[in-house]
Amino acid sequence: ARLAALTSIYAHARQNQKLMEDLYVHGRIGKTEVHAAQIKTMNAEDACIRYQAGADLLQIYTGFIYEGPALVQRIVQAMVAAPMTRKLPSMGK
Protein backbone atom coordinates (compact mmCIF):
# COMPACT_ATOMS: atom_id res chain seq x y z
CA ALA A 1 0.00 0.00 0.00
CA ARG A 2 2.86 2.41 0.80
CA LEU A 3 4.56 1.72 -2.52
CA ALA A 4 1.32 2.33 -4.42
CA ALA A 5 0.76 5.59 -2.55
CA LEU A 6 4.34 6.73 -3.19
CA THR A 7 4.06 5.82 -6.87
CA SER A 8 0.86 7.84 -7.15
CA ILE A 9 2.40 10.84 -5.37
CA TYR A 10 5.49 10.66 -7.56
CA ALA A 11 3.45 10.44 -10.80
CA HIS A 12 1.33 13.41 -9.72
CA ALA A 13 4.44 15.41 -8.89
CA ARG A 14 5.91 14.65 -12.33
CA GLN A 15 2.70 15.85 -14.01
CA ASN A 16 2.76 19.06 -11.96
CA GLN A 17 6.42 19.62 -12.80
CA LYS A 18 5.78 19.19 -16.53
CA LEU A 19 2.89 21.65 -16.37
CA MET A 20 4.99 24.25 -14.52
CA GLU A 21 7.88 23.84 -16.98
CA ASP A 22 5.56 24.25 -19.97
CA LEU A 23 3.91 27.33 -18.48
CA TYR A 24 7.28 28.87 -17.66
CA VAL A 25 8.85 28.09 -21.05
CA HIS A 26 5.89 29.57 -22.93
CA GLY A 27 5.86 32.71 -20.81
CA ARG A 28 2.50 31.99 -19.18
CA ILE A 29 3.92 32.35 -15.69
CA GLY A 30 6.92 34.21 -14.37
CA LYS A 31 9.80 33.10 -12.21
CA THR A 32 7.98 34.18 -9.06
CA GLU A 33 5.19 31.68 -9.64
CA VAL A 34 7.65 28.86 -10.36
CA HIS A 35 9.58 29.82 -7.23
CA ALA A 36 6.44 29.60 -5.12
CA ALA A 37 5.24 26.28 -6.59
CA GLN A 38 5.36 23.40 -4.15
CA ILE A 39 6.33 20.50 -6.35
CA LYS A 40 7.61 17.40 -4.62
CA THR A 41 11.31 16.72 -5.08
CA MET A 42 11.98 13.03 -4.57
CA ASN A 43 15.65 12.79 -5.60
CA ALA A 44 18.68 14.68 -6.89
CA GLU A 45 17.55 14.38 -10.52
CA ASP A 46 14.24 16.05 -9.65
CA ALA A 47 16.12 18.86 -7.91
CA CYS A 48 18.27 19.54 -10.97
CA ILE A 49 15.22 19.51 -13.28
CA ARG A 50 13.33 21.96 -11.08
CA TYR A 51 16.34 24.26 -10.74
CA GLN A 52 16.83 24.31 -14.51
CA ALA A 53 13.12 25.14 -14.90
CA GLY A 54 13.63 28.25 -12.77
CA ALA A 55 12.84 27.15 -9.24
CA ASP A 56 14.83 28.80 -6.47
CA LEU A 57 13.17 26.87 -3.68
CA LEU A 58 12.62 23.11 -3.56
CA GLN A 59 10.13 21.21 -1.43
CA ILE A 60 11.82 18.00 -0.27
CA TYR A 61 9.49 16.86 2.51
CA THR A 62 8.37 13.62 0.88
CA GLY A 63 11.79 12.86 -0.60
CA PHE A 64 13.38 13.51 2.78
CA ILE A 65 10.99 11.08 4.45
CA TYR A 66 11.68 8.30 1.97
CA GLU A 67 15.36 8.99 1.25
CA GLY A 68 16.51 10.34 4.61
CA PRO A 69 18.93 13.17 5.36
CA ALA A 70 21.42 11.93 2.75
CA LEU A 71 19.03 13.32 0.12
CA VAL A 72 20.28 16.84 0.81
CA GLN A 73 23.91 15.83 0.19
CA ARG A 74 22.96 13.98 -3.02
CA ILE A 75 21.08 17.05 -4.27
CA VAL A 76 24.05 19.33 -3.59
CA GLN A 77 26.48 16.91 -5.27
CA ALA A 78 24.24 16.53 -8.33
CA MET A 79 23.74 20.27 -8.71
CA VAL A 80 27.47 20.95 -8.45
CA ALA A 81 28.36 18.14 -10.89
CA ALA A 82 25.61 18.73 -13.48
CA PRO A 83 26.23 20.99 -16.46
CA MET A 84 23.69 23.73 -15.73
CA THR A 85 22.75 26.73 -17.81
CA ARG A 86 21.82 28.63 -14.65
CA LYS A 87 24.63 29.63 -12.34
CA LEU A 88 24.38 28.22 -8.83
CA PRO A 89 24.14 30.94 -6.17
CA SER A 90 27.23 31.70 -4.15
CA MET A 91 27.24 30.04 -0.74
CA GLY A 92 29.51 32.55 0.92
CA LYS A 93 32.92 33.79 -0.23
Buried (B, 14 or more C-beta within 10 A) or exposed (E): EEEEEBEEBBEEBBEBBEBBBEBBEEEEBEEEEBEEBEBBBBBBEBBBBBBBBBBEEBBBEBBBEBBEEEBBEBBBEBBEEBEEEEEEEEEEE
